[in-house]
Amino acid sequence: MIKKCLICGQEFEPSINVQRYCNRTIKKICKTCGKEFEAKCNASSPEFCSPSCIALGSKFKTFICVNCGQSFHPASSRQRYCKQPIHKFCPVCREDFTYPCSDRIPDTCGKKNCIDTFAKQKAQEAFQKETRICAWCGKEFHPINNKQRYCDGPHFTKCAICGREFEIDLGQTAIRATCSDECKYKFRSLDKETKEKFYAEIQSKRCLN
């Protein structure tokens, strides 16, 4: 049974009943450069004469950017992002900057100070989501860095002389042993062994994790 090719219109005798194209070698005109080239007459017959013309030819097609959704003409068939300039405010210096639309979205404007500051802020946010137990009072708290072991307080300890609780500053190197000047004078009169025992107890408590 003779059929007519759906592409070139030439009659041919199909090798199978469902064959719709003649599969002859035909002359075609490249849609990019306009040059004549040879190709097989079938469903997969190319429209361009070379890979470079395929790349240039894709510019005539309209793609949708997978990031911003804008339509664009790609430089190649693999391009997925439009690369159009996008405006954004730097969260550190608050200045406006632009970047090409792609799969990489910058966090800051790119200045070293802004990059470093933003990284520190992100690290603090990560630590703030973490819950720790204060090494002094046992309360739960959210640290602002990896070294923080105590909550913001207030913190208290007992006077070595009268036993009354008073507030202390854990940020200081040495912790006060007494609550008042009166008790401080009495503490000074204690023997060396008693003083060392008190400071050892305080130090062991500060070293708890």
C-alpha positions, 0 to 999 in steps of 0.5 A: 500500500502506497502512502504519502509522507506527512512531512515532504508529501512524497509517496512511499511504500511503508515497511510497516503499516503504521509508518507515516514518514518516508525516511528518505534523505531530504534537503532542509533549511536551518531555522537559525542560519538559513543554510541548507543541510541534509536530514532524514525525513521522519518525526525526529528530523532536526530543525537546525544544522548544528549544535551551535545553531540549536543553542542560538535557535533556543533564543527564539523560544520562550521559557518560564524561569523556575525561580521568579516565574518570568518569561525569558529567551534562554541562551541554551536549552538547559537554561532554567533561570532568566538571569534578570537583575533582582533587587533586594535589601541587605539585612545588615547594612539595609542598602539596596543591591541587585543580583542575577536571578538564578538558583543561588539567592545571596543573603547579603549585598556581598560586602565582607562585613555584611557577610561576616555579620550575617553569619554571626547572626545566623549562628546566634539564632541557631543557638537561641533555638537550643535549650540548655540548663544553667550550670549555676541555678539549673534553670533552662535558657537559650544560649547566644553562643557555644560557650555560654553556660549560665542563664541571664540570672539573677544568680545567688549564693549563700554568705560564708559567714551568716548563710544569707543568700545574696546576688552575685555576678557570674561574669566576674572572675572571683565570686564574693564570699560574703554578703556585707562588709561586716561579714567580709571582715569576719571572713578574713579572720577565718583560717586558711583551710576554711577559706580554701574549702569555701572557694573550692566548693564555689569553683566546683559549682562553677565547673559543673556542665 
